[in-house]
């Protein structure tokens, strides 16, 4: 009897196991099926991977900076000040989804291979950046006890012709200050869903507060925060308004739980300052014009770029290169030096080809390649630049850089004048229709006002300025 019961239970055991496993199997099958049918499954997986990478990246940055802050404040007596300015832990940040997206743009200062020593010809700007930006960000204890006015500016603008070192200055500023550097790109703030771009802008400032001291860098800021126009898309205007609202809060807000001002700086770079919205310019009180280098600055740039390069001193005239490079930017000079450095290498390759001894695997001795000569620059003597023309070009471009700050106001006045002239011509034309077409231009007062000569000259000199 007992054996029959055992055999019956043994017969039911597979059915019991199957009944227990069926819900689990159905769950995983349905889950896998829904995942495959979800059109955003891949995007969600990529978002999770980015969030994990951003968390690890921030953890490494904060750990490094926390160790540095401990070593800096160990000798201080004010323990309360020390704990207030030390970096938070990654567990205390509580980043949301949008902050994790912005966290991917954070760059550790140690990863930036540019310092102020690598920049030539901009010593005055570098010194002022140190005094007005770096010191308030890195040594707040020296400023907080004196006055609430002693703080870093909420915005800094670097403007000038292309290739003059604006982006390089921004990188060096982040490296020297040791602040968290948020390199904000336009694509990061662009989302397909309505309202997500505003949330990303909010995340930029909330993350900057959590990581302070921090610098938010926007290269080509005129493309992101350009002038607001009546015909632009509504979403673009909302992003600019959101940005300005949070930016205004930096000046009045304080760090959580303390009376210290927030150590956050918005840094922008552009070569079209006239395209930036006036409200944005007002929020960037420190403006540094980075103009084309003068003769002394070009001398420093050449010396800096050519350090470590083999020079044929008997056939090299640095002063001559400084003269013929008038009107060139720092980027142009670097490219000229790179092209000139290829001259001795080309000569060595041609000589070895002629001898039939050129081998790709054979090591090249430094003594076999001659040093750099003056003739290697600017076409190797195939036609030098007109010095007078280049000096005039440099002076004109520097004058344009100095005048672009006032261009917006001048253009608004000109538009008002043009509107008045259009109204006057329209009115007089209607009056003349009753008297005959000949009366329209019979008197000078019925003629439309010509464009002011100053405006014409300015636009001929600077075609970049948009009417």
Secondary structure, 3 states (H helix, E strand, C coil): CHHHHHHHHHHHHHHHHHHHHHHHHHHHHHHHHHHHHCCCHHHHHHHHHHHHHHHHHHHHHHHHHHHHHHHHHCCCCCHHHHHHHCCCCHHHCCCCHHHHHHHCCEECHHHCCCCHHHCCCCHHHHHHHHHHHHHHHHCHHHCCCCCCCCCCCCEEEEECCCCCCHHHHHHHHHHHHCCEEEEECHHHHCCCCCCHHHHHHHHHHHHHHHCCCEEEEEECHHHHCECCCCCCCHHHHHHHHHHHHHHHHHHHCECCCCCCECCEEEEEEECCHHHECHHHHHCCCEEEECCCCCHHHHHHHHHHHCCCCCECHHHCCHHHHHHHCCCCCHHHHHHHHHHHHHHHHHHHHHHHHHHCCCCCCCCCCHHHCCCECHHHCCCCCCCCCCHHHHHHHHHHHHHHHHHHHHHHHHHHHHHHHHHHHHHHHHHHHHHHHHHCHHHCCCCHHHCCCCCCHHHHHHHHHCCCCCC
